[in-house]
Amino acid sequence: MRTRTKIILTLTSLTLIFELLFAFSGHRIPFTTGKTKYIVVKNAFFNRSNIYKPNAALLITDTKEITHNEQLFLDNKTYGHACGYHYAIQFWVSPDNQIDNIPFNQECEEFLRSNSKIQSKMHGYIKQLETKPTHYIYNLQIPVTIEPKDILKAFDNSGLNMFFMDGISNHQTTLGFTYLQTTPIKELVDRSKWQGEQDDNARNATKKINEIVDSIKTVAMIIEQSEISFPMQSFGGGTIDHKGAISLKFKNGTDLKQMKEIIEQNNGQVGDENNPQHYYVQLVDTSDNLENVREILKTYKQVADIYEYPKRK
């Protein structure tokens, strides 16, 4: 019985080792969703680039090139850096469904997998963006009274390439708030207990933020809420501090007075609020002339104004 157990364990170990070697070798099975219909390569606006025009772009619809790019970029990671980004490559299933937006720094970006192939691919795209882009991006200003689904319907079968690059909820009223959780450090000598104290403090901050959100839900319907983030954390001076932040979205035109009162009554701090009159949808077109685009869209009464991306007025 023991011999049989040893044989089974040995085979299991060999199988695991083989799988790990296979995964980290050049024979890794490429990841692909098979869902991408469009790829947009564009300016990232986080660093100065030599792009032909700020709104220049490449629109890729060739299925072979899309599949190759999925295998290179998706399910991949980069080594961290603090250099900013020059360009971005976006994968789209449909105008309102983005799979991923991957920023790229042409000077110091390094991918964990297929780095040389990605560098070659991106530098080819960058050269094209700097000399002969295939398309140009325009911001279409839409009144918030028109729902995104109605914009999609209006442009369906139009032959125009529309994308919600800002997401489909930016026409809604937004309210953010923060909550600061401060706790005295209990253990000043045994450092092994410090991490546990910090984890407890973060948990308490998260719990309190969720309680505030639950109270807000009693007076208004929250359409969407962000993940809780911690833009500020500190440990020292006798205290542990975690400032948690969250953003909530409501139906456009919602009166935020009651929500603000709830936040302040619970020792939270009201953050950014936005009750927009317009939102923006992006058109990716072959013309680099704004007036030509205006002419193309003159029959679409849903469009209040048009700007060269990223301009909004």
Buried (B, 14 or more C-beta within 10 A) or exposed (E): EEEEEEEEEEEEEEEEEEEEEEEEEEEEEEEBBEEBBBBBBBBBBBBEBEBBBBBBBBBBEEEEEBBBBBBBBBBBEBEEEEEBBBBBBBBBEEBBEBBBBBBBBBEEBEBEBBBEEBBEBBEEBBEBBEEEBBBBBBBBBBEBEBEBEEBBEBBEEEEBBBBBBEEBEBBBBBBBBBBBBEBEBEEEEEEEEBEEBBEBBBEBBBEBBBEBBEBBBEEBEBBEBEEBEBEEBEBEEEEBBBBBBBBBBBEBEBEBEBBBEBBEEBEBEBBEBEBBEBBBBBBBBEBBEBEEBEEBBEEBEBBEEBBBBBEEE
